[in-house]
Amino acid sequence: MDENKKEMWALVELFGHNRIAGRVSEAEIGAGSLIRVDVPQIGERAPLTKYYNVKSIYGITPVDEETALRMAKDLRPEPVSEFSLTRELDRMRRLSSGSAEDDGDDGPDFG
């Protein structure tokens, strides 16, 4: 890591067995210091940026750009999608009334 720029390509391991790979840098938001991970566009998947509190990080492993991009592709990070509580409640009502078939997805509808 260049100590002046404080940026690097890396695998970031987070508590909760989560991992993300991309371009890592420092960010200041409000009064706190965060780690910023930029995952570039990979194929059809749009680029995304995530910020993490340093206390949620288990480890950071510096890697070269090619390795980080391969890891990002394999880890398949996804951007946050909108959750509609109204849409989910409507789906649950339809299922409980028998007016709609179960789509086989037991989780909430995030998109």
N, C-alpha and C positions, 0 to 999 in steps of 0.2 A: 504494500500500500504506500502510495506517495504521501508522506506525512504532511506536506503542504496542502495537497488537494483533499486528502482523506476520502478518496473514492477508490473502489476496487470492484472487480467481478467476484462474486462469492456465492456460496451456499449458506443460507441462514437457517439455523435450526432453532425452533421455538418450543417452549414448553407446551405440552399437549400433543407431542409427536407430529407437529406441523413443520414443513420445510418449504422454502421458497428460494429460487436462485435468480440472480439478476445483477444489475449494477447497484452497488451499495454505497450510500453516502450518509453524511450526517445532516440533520435538519433541526431547526429551531422553530417550534410552534408554541405560541404563548410563552410560558415561563419554563418549558421543558425541552430537553434534548431528546430527539428521536432518531431512530435509524430509518432511512428511506431506502426502499428496494424498488428499482425500476426494472420491470420485465418488458423487453422490447416485443414488437409484433413478431409472432411466430406462426408462419403459415396464414391461415384465415383468422386466427385468434388475435384480437385487438391488444395493443400494449396496455399495461396497467401499472399503477404506482400504489404501493402500500407503505404505511408508516407504522413502526413498532416501537413501543417503549423498550428501552434498553433492559429493563428488568424482566421482560418476557422472552429474552433471548438466551438460549442454552449455549449456542456456539456459532461462530462464524468461521467458515473455511474458505480462505482465498483460493480462487481457481483462475485459469485463463478464460478469455471470452468464449472460446469455442466450447469449453466444458460447461460453462454456466448456461449457454444457450441450449445445449443438449439436455442438461438437467431441467431447465425450465420447461422444455418440451415434454419431458417425461413426467414432471410433477404436475403439469397442467393447471397452473394457477388460474383462477377465474375472478373476474371483477365482481363486486357486490351487485346483486340485482334487487329490484324493488320487491318487497313483500307486501301483499295486499291482504290485510286481515278480513276485509269485507268479502273479497273473492274466496278466501279460504273458508269462511263461515258459510257462504252460499254453497260451496262444494260439499261441505260436511252435512248441510241440511238436505241436499239432494240425495246424498248417499244414505242417510238415515231414513229418509222417506221412501227409498226404493225407486225414486223417479229417475235415477241415473246409475249406470253401472260403474263399479269401482274400476279405476284405470290401472290398478295394480300398484299405485304409488302410495305408500303409507305416510309419506312425509308431506309437509306443507308445500303449497304451490309458490315457488319463488320467482316465477317469471312468466 
